[in-house]
């Protein structure tokens, strides 16, 4: 398995930008009836691929259920201590 190949496939399957949105100025936090547009910080741009690889390794999609699983994993492994990740995990 090549990570770059798996990431490309993951982005296609989940209707995400080719680079996972790394180069976008904003990202959307989607809710059932509305979305919130948030700035894509430099920190998020540097680590989004790591978060996405976790989705691939644990076979989780980008639904709220999949994101909650990954956030739980990030909290359990103390990665949440990096302030921006901890904030996003909540």
DOFI-515286 format. One record per atom (N, C-alpha, C, O): residue in one letter; chain; residue number from 0; x, y, z. Coordinates in steps of 0.1 Angstrom, whole numbers, plus 5000, padded with zeros to 4 digits. Each point is the difference from the previous one (the first is absolute). Last residue first. Example, Ala and Ser with C-alpha at 12.3 -4.5 7.8 and 13.67 -1.06 7.14 Angstrom:
% residues 2
ATOM,S,A,1,5128,4978,5071 $
ATOM,S,A,1,5009,5011,5000 $
ATOM,S,A,1,4992,5011,5008 $
ATOM,S,A,1,5005,5011,5001 $
ATOM,A,A,0,4998,4932,4998 $
ATOM,A,A,0,4991,5012,5000 $
ATOM,A,A,0,5009,5012,5000 $
ATOM,A,A,0,5010,5000,5007 $
END
This chain:
% residues 90
ATOM,X,A,89,4873,5185,5200 $
ATOM,X,A,89,4988,5003,5008 $
ATOM,X,A,89,4988,5003,4991 $
ATOM,X,A,89,4989,5002,5005 $
ATOM,X,A,88,5054,4992,4976 $
ATOM,X,A,88,4994,4987,5005 $
ATOM,X,A,88,4988,5002,5008 $
ATOM,X,A,88,4991,4991,5000 $
ATOM,X,A,87,5035,5046,4985 $
ATOM,X,A,87,4992,4994,4989 $
ATOM,X,A,87,4994,4987,5005 $
ATOM,X,A,87,4989,4997,4995 $
ATOM,X,A,86,5039,5025,5035 $
ATOM,X,A,86,4988,5008,4998 $
ATOM,X,A,86,4992,4994,4989 $
ATOM,X,A,86,4987,5000,5001 $
ATOM,X,A,85,5053,4979,5008 $
ATOM,X,A,85,4991,4999,5011 $
ATOM,X,A,85,4988,5008,4998 $
ATOM,X,A,85,4989,4995,5003 $
ATOM,X,A,84,5046,5010,4967 $
ATOM,X,A,84,4993,4987,4998 $
ATOM,X,A,84,4990,4998,5011 $
ATOM,X,A,84,4989,4995,4997 $
ATOM,X,A,83,5037,5044,5005 $
ATOM,X,A,83,4991,5001,4989 $
ATOM,X,A,83,4993,4986,4998 $
ATOM,X,A,83,4988,5000,4997 $
ATOM,X,A,82,5045,5002,5039 $
ATOM,X,A,82,4988,5009,5001 $
ATOM,X,A,82,4991,5000,4988 $
ATOM,X,A,82,4988,4997,5002 $
ATOM,X,A,81,5042,4964,5014 $
ATOM,X,A,81,5003,5010,4991 $
ATOM,X,A,81,4988,5009,4998 $
ATOM,X,A,81,4990,4995,4994 $
ATOM,X,A,80,5005,4967,5031 $
ATOM,X,A,80,5007,5010,5008 $
ATOM,X,A,80,5006,5011,4991 $
ATOM,X,A,80,5004,5011,5005 $
ATOM,X,A,79,4973,4949,4980 $
ATOM,X,A,79,4991,5012,5003 $
ATOM,X,A,79,5008,5011,5007 $
ATOM,X,A,79,4995,5011,5001 $
ATOM,X,A,78,5022,4945,4990 $
ATOM,X,A,78,5003,5010,4989 $
ATOM,X,A,78,4991,5012,5002 $
ATOM,X,A,78,5004,5011,4995 $
ATOM,X,A,77,4995,4947,5032 $
ATOM,X,A,77,5006,5013,5005 $
ATOM,X,A,77,5004,5010,4989 $
ATOM,X,A,77,5007,5010,5003 $
ATOM,X,A,76,4968,4947,4994 $
ATOM,X,A,76,5015,4999,4998 $
ATOM,X,A,76,5007,5012,5004 $
ATOM,X,A,76,5012,5002,4997 $
ATOM,X,A,75,4940,4995,5005 $
ATOM,X,A,75,5005,4988,5008 $
ATOM,X,A,75,5015,4999,4999 $
ATOM,X,A,75,5007,4995,5009 $
ATOM,X,A,74,4970,5038,4965 $
ATOM,X,A,74,4999,5003,5014 $
ATOM,X,A,74,5007,4989,5009 $
ATOM,X,A,74,5007,5003,5009 $
ATOM,X,A,73,4988,4990,4945 $
ATOM,X,A,73,5010,5010,5002 $
ATOM,X,A,73,5000,5005,5015 $
ATOM,X,A,73,5011,5002,5005 $
ATOM,X,A,72,4957,4966,4981 $
ATOM,X,A,72,5014,4994,5000 $
ATOM,X,A,72,5010,5011,5002 $
ATOM,X,A,72,5010,4997,5008 $
ATOM,X,A,71,4946,5017,4989 $
ATOM,X,A,71,5002,4992,5013 $
ATOM,X,A,71,5014,4994,5000 $
ATOM,X,A,71,5006,4999,5010 $
ATOM,X,A,70,4981,5023,4951 $
ATOM,X,A,70,5002,5010,5011 $
ATOM,X,A,70,5002,4993,5013 $
ATOM,X,A,70,5009,5003,5008 $
ATOM,X,A,69,4979,4971,4955 $
ATOM,X,A,69,5014,5005,4999 $
ATOM,X,A,69,5003,5010,5011 $
ATOM,X,A,69,5011,5000,5005 $
ATOM,X,A,68,4945,4983,4993 $
ATOM,X,A,68,5010,4989,5003 $
ATOM,X,A,68,5014,5005,5000 $
ATOM,X,A,68,5008,4998,5009 $
ATOM,X,A,67,4958,5032,4978 $
ATOM,X,A,67,5000,4998,5014 $
ATOM,X,A,67,5010,4989,5004 $
ATOM,X,A,67,5007,5001,5011 $
ATOM,X,A,66,4985,5007,4944 $
ATOM,X,A,66,5008,5011,5006 $
ATOM,X,A,66,5001,4998,5015 $
ATOM,X,A,66,5011,5003,5006 $
ATOM,X,A,65,4961,4967,4970 $
ATOM,X,A,65,5014,4998,4997 $
ATOM,X,A,65,5010,5010,5006 $
ATOM,X,A,65,5010,4997,5005 $
ATOM,X,A,64,4943,5010,5000 $
ATOM,X,A,64,5004,4988,5007 $
ATOM,X,A,64,5015,4997,4998 $
ATOM,X,A,64,5007,4996,5009 $
ATOM,X,A,63,4973,5039,4967 $
ATOM,X,A,63,5002,5004,5014 $
ATOM,X,A,63,5004,4988,5008 $
ATOM,X,A,63,5009,5001,5009 $
ATOM,X,A,62,5004,4994,4941 $
ATOM,X,A,62,4988,5004,5006 $
ATOM,X,A,62,5003,5004,5015 $
ATOM,X,A,62,5011,4999,5004 $
ATOM,X,A,61,5020,4985,4961 $
ATOM,X,A,61,5000,5014,5005 $
ATOM,X,A,61,4987,5004,5006 $
ATOM,X,A,61,4997,5012,5001 $
ATOM,X,A,60,5025,4936,4998 $
ATOM,X,A,60,4996,5010,4990 $
ATOM,X,A,60,5000,5014,5007 $
ATOM,X,A,60,5005,5002,5011 $
ATOM,X,A,59,5025,4952,5001 $
ATOM,X,A,59,4989,5009,5004 $
ATOM,X,A,59,4997,5010,4990 $
ATOM,X,A,59,5010,5006,4994 $
ATOM,X,A,58,5025,4956,5014 $
ATOM,X,A,58,4989,4998,4991 $
ATOM,X,A,58,4988,5008,5004 $
ATOM,X,A,58,4989,4994,5002 $
ATOM,X,A,57,5057,5005,5017 $
ATOM,X,A,57,4989,4995,5008 $
ATOM,X,A,57,4987,4998,4991 $
ATOM,X,A,57,4990,4996,5006 $
ATOM,X,A,56,5050,5021,4974 $
ATOM,X,A,56,5005,4988,5008 $
ATOM,X,A,56,4988,4994,5008 $
ATOM,X,A,56,5000,4988,5001 $
ATOM,X,A,55,4992,5052,4973 $
ATOM,X,A,55,5003,4988,4992 $
ATOM,X,A,55,5003,4988,5008 $
ATOM,X,A,55,4995,4989,4998 $
ATOM,X,A,54,4999,5052,5024 $
ATOM,X,A,54,4987,4995,4994 $
ATOM,X,A,54,5002,4988,4992 $
ATOM,X,A,54,4992,4990,5000 $
ATOM,X,A,53,5046,5031,5016 $
ATOM,X,A,53,4993,4993,5011 $
ATOM,X,A,53,4987,4995,4995 $
ATOM,X,A,53,4996,4989,5003 $
ATOM,X,A,52,5028,5039,4968 $
ATOM,X,A,52,5006,4986,5001 $
ATOM,X,A,52,4993,4992,5011 $
ATOM,X,A,52,4998,4988,4998 $
ATOM,X,A,51,4990,5057,4999 $
ATOM,X,A,51,4994,4993,4990 $
ATOM,X,A,51,5006,4985,4999 $
ATOM,X,A,51,4993,4991,4997 $
ATOM,X,A,50,5026,5040,5034 $
ATOM,X,A,50,4986,4997,5004 $
ATOM,X,A,50,4993,4991,4989 $
ATOM,X,A,50,4993,4991,5003 $
ATOM,X,A,49,5049,5026,4987 $
ATOM,X,A,49,5001,4990,5010 $
ATOM,X,A,49,4987,4995,5005 $
ATOM,X,A,49,4997,4989,5002 $
ATOM,X,A,48,5005,5046,4967 $
ATOM,X,A,48,5003,4987,4993 $
ATOM,X,A,48,5002,4989,5011 $
ATOM,X,A,48,4996,4989,4997 $
ATOM,X,A,47,4998,5057,5016 $
ATOM,X,A,47,4987,4994,4995 $
ATOM,X,A,47,5003,4986,4994 $
ATOM,X,A,47,4992,4991,5001 $
ATOM,X,A,46,5040,5042,5020 $
ATOM,X,A,46,4997,4987,5005 $
ATOM,X,A,46,4988,4993,4995 $
ATOM,X,A,46,4997,4989,5004 $
ATOM,X,A,45,5021,5056,4982 $
ATOM,X,A,45,5012,4991,5002 $
ATOM,X,A,45,4997,4986,5005 $
ATOM,X,A,45,5007,4991,4997 $
ATOM,X,A,44,4959,5043,4997 $
ATOM,X,A,44,5006,4997,4987 $
ATOM,X,A,44,5012,4990,5001 $
ATOM,X,A,44,5001,4992,4992 $
ATOM,X,A,43,4980,5026,5048 $
ATOM,X,A,43,4991,4990,4994 $
ATOM,X,A,43,5005,4996,4986 $
ATOM,X,A,43,5000,4988,4997 $
ATOM,X,A,42,5023,5047,5024 $
ATOM,X,A,42,5002,4988,5008 $
ATOM,X,A,42,4991,4989,4994 $
ATOM,X,A,42,5005,4988,4998 $
ATOM,X,A,41,4991,5055,4985 $
ATOM,X,A,41,5012,4994,4995 $
ATOM,X,A,41,5002,4987,5007 $
ATOM,X,A,41,5005,4990,4994 $
ATOM,X,A,40,4944,5025,5002 $
ATOM,X,A,40,5013,5005,5006 $
ATOM,X,A,40,5012,4993,4994 $
ATOM,X,A,40,4999,4989,4994 $
ATOM,X,A,39,4951,5022,4988 $
ATOM,X,A,39,5009,4988,5000 $
ATOM,X,A,39,5014,5005,5005 $
ATOM,X,A,39,5008,5005,4992 $
ATOM,X,A,38,4940,5015,5019 $
ATOM,X,A,38,5013,5002,4993 $
ATOM,X,A,38,5009,4987,5002 $
ATOM,X,A,38,5000,4994,5010 $
ATOM,X,A,37,4946,5003,4987 $
ATOM,X,A,37,5010,5003,5010 $
ATOM,X,A,37,5014,5002,4992 $
ATOM,X,A,37,5002,4994,4990 $
ATOM,X,A,36,4940,5001,5004 $
ATOM,X,A,36,5013,5003,4992 $
ATOM,X,A,36,5010,5004,5010 $
ATOM,X,A,36,4998,5011,5007 $
ATOM,X,A,35,4955,4959,4998 $
ATOM,X,A,35,5008,5011,5005 $
ATOM,X,A,35,5013,5001,4993 $
ATOM,X,A,35,5007,4990,4999 $
ATOM,X,A,34,4940,4989,4990 $
ATOM,X,A,34,5014,4998,5001 $
ATOM,X,A,34,5007,5013,5005 $
ATOM,X,A,34,4994,5011,4999 $
ATOM,X,A,33,4953,4961,5002 $
ATOM,X,A,33,5009,5012,4997 $
ATOM,X,A,33,5015,4996,5001 $
ATOM,X,A,33,5003,4989,5005 $
ATOM,X,A,32,4960,4980,5004 $
ATOM,X,A,32,4993,5011,4994 $
ATOM,X,A,32,5008,5012,4995 $
ATOM,X,A,32,4995,5008,4993 $
ATOM,X,A,31,5025,4952,5028 $
ATOM,X,A,31,4988,4995,4992 $
ATOM,X,A,31,4994,5011,4992 $
ATOM,X,A,31,4997,4998,4988 $
ATOM,X,A,30,5053,5010,5022 $
ATOM,X,A,30,4989,4996,5009 $
ATOM,X,A,30,4989,4995,4991 $
ATOM,X,A,30,5000,5002,4988 $
ATOM,X,A,29,5056,5010,5005 $
ATOM,X,A,29,4987,4998,4995 $
ATOM,X,A,29,4991,4994,5011 $
ATOM,X,A,29,5003,4990,5007 $
ATOM,X,A,28,5042,5041,4984 $
ATOM,X,A,28,4996,4991,5011 $
ATOM,X,A,28,4985,4998,4997 $
ATOM,X,A,28,4992,5009,5002 $
ATOM,X,A,27,5049,5008,4964 $
ATOM,X,A,27,4987,5000,5005 $
ATOM,X,A,27,4998,4990,5011 $
ATOM,X,A,27,5004,4989,4999 $
ATOM,X,A,26,5040,5043,4984 $
ATOM,X,A,26,4994,4987,4999 $
ATOM,X,A,26,4986,5001,5006 $
ATOM,X,A,26,4997,5009,5008 $
ATOM,X,A,25,5044,5027,4969 $
ATOM,X,A,25,4989,4996,5009 $
ATOM,X,A,25,4996,4986,4999 $
ATOM,X,A,25,5003,4993,4990 $
ATOM,X,A,24,5032,5025,4983 $
ATOM,X,A,24,5000,5010,5010 $
ATOM,X,A,24,4990,4997,5012 $
ATOM,X,A,24,5002,5004,5011 $
ATOM,X,A,23,5024,4958,4958 $
ATOM,X,A,23,4988,5009,5000 $
ATOM,X,A,23,5002,5010,5011 $
ATOM,X,A,23,5006,4998,5010 $
ATOM,X,A,22,5024,4965,4979 $
ATOM,X,A,22,5003,5013,4994 $
ATOM,X,A,22,4988,5009,5000 $
ATOM,X,A,22,5001,5011,4994 $
ATOM,X,A,21,4996,4944,5023 $
ATOM,X,A,21,5011,5006,5006 $
ATOM,X,A,21,5003,5014,4995 $
ATOM,X,A,21,5005,5008,5008 $
ATOM,X,A,20,4960,4957,4982 $
ATOM,X,A,20,4997,5014,5004 $
ATOM,X,A,20,5012,5007,5006 $
ATOM,X,A,20,4998,5011,5006 $
ATOM,X,A,19,5003,4945,4974 $
ATOM,X,A,19,4993,4999,5013 $
ATOM,X,A,19,4996,5014,5005 $
ATOM,X,A,19,4996,5001,5012 $
ATOM,X,A,18,5023,4989,4945 $
ATOM,X,A,18,5011,5001,5010 $
ATOM,X,A,18,4993,5000,5014 $
ATOM,X,A,18,5007,5003,5010 $
ATOM,X,A,17,4965,4995,4951 $
ATOM,X,A,17,5011,4991,4997 $
ATOM,X,A,17,5011,4999,5011 $
ATOM,X,A,17,5006,4990,5002 $
ATOM,X,A,16,4944,5023,5013 $
ATOM,X,A,16,5010,5006,4991 $
ATOM,X,A,16,5011,4990,4998 $
ATOM,X,A,16,5003,4992,5009 $
ATOM,X,A,15,4952,4985,5005 $
ATOM,X,A,15,5008,5011,5005 $
ATOM,X,A,15,5010,5005,4989 $
ATOM,X,A,15,5001,4993,4990 $
ATOM,X,A,14,4963,4969,5014 $
ATOM,X,A,14,4997,5012,4993 $
ATOM,X,A,14,5008,5012,5006 $
ATOM,X,A,14,4994,5011,5003 $
ATOM,X,A,13,5009,4941,5007 $
ATOM,X,A,13,4993,5009,5010 $
ATOM,X,A,13,4998,5014,4994 $
ATOM,X,A,13,4996,5009,5008 $
ATOM,X,A,12,5027,4956,4967 $
ATOM,X,A,12,4988,4993,5006 $
ATOM,X,A,12,4992,5009,5009 $
ATOM,X,A,12,4988,4999,5001 $
ATOM,X,A,11,5053,5018,4981 $
ATOM,X,A,11,4990,4998,4989 $
ATOM,X,A,11,4988,4994,5006 $
ATOM,X,A,11,4989,5005,4998 $
ATOM,X,A,10,5047,5000,5031 $
ATOM,X,A,10,4995,5013,4996 $
ATOM,X,A,10,4989,4999,4989 $
ATOM,X,A,10,4990,5006,5001 $
ATOM,X,A,9,5033,4955,5012 $
ATOM,X,A,9,4992,5004,5011 $
ATOM,X,A,9,4994,5013,4996 $
ATOM,X,A,9,4988,5002,5003 $
ATOM,X,A,8,5044,4981,4967 $
ATOM,X,A,8,4987,4993,5000 $
ATOM,X,A,8,4990,5004,5011 $
ATOM,X,A,8,4988,5001,4997 $
ATOM,X,A,7,5055,5018,5003 $
ATOM,X,A,7,4993,5004,4988 $
ATOM,X,A,7,4987,4993,4999 $
ATOM,X,A,7,4990,5007,4997 $
ATOM,X,A,6,5038,4979,5038 $
ATOM,X,A,6,4995,5013,5002 $
ATOM,X,A,6,4992,5005,4988 $
ATOM,X,A,6,4989,5006,5002 $
ATOM,X,A,5,5034,4954,4993 $
ATOM,X,A,5,4989,4998,5009 $
ATOM,X,A,5,4993,5014,5003 $
ATOM,X,A,5,4988,5001,5001 $
ATOM,X,A,4,5052,4999,4975 $
ATOM,X,A,4,4990,4994,4992 $
ATOM,X,A,4,4987,4999,5008 $
ATOM,X,A,4,4989,5003,4995 $
ATOM,X,A,3,5049,5011,5027 $
ATOM,X,A,3,4996,5011,4991 $
ATOM,X,A,3,4988,4995,4991 $
ATOM,X,A,3,4991,5007,4997 $
ATOM,X,A,2,5031,4962,5033 $
ATOM,X,A,2,4992,5010,5007 $
ATOM,X,A,2,4994,5010,4990 $
ATOM,X,A,2,4988,5004,5001 $
ATOM,X,A,1,5024,4946,4986 $
ATOM,X,A,1,5006,5013,5000 $
ATOM,X,A,1,4991,5010,5006 $
ATOM,X,A,1,4989,5001,4996 $
ATOM,X,A,0,5015,4943,5008 $
ATOM,X,A,0,4992,5012,5000 $
ATOM,X,A,0,5009,5012,5000 $
ATOM,X,A,0,5008,5002,5009 $
END
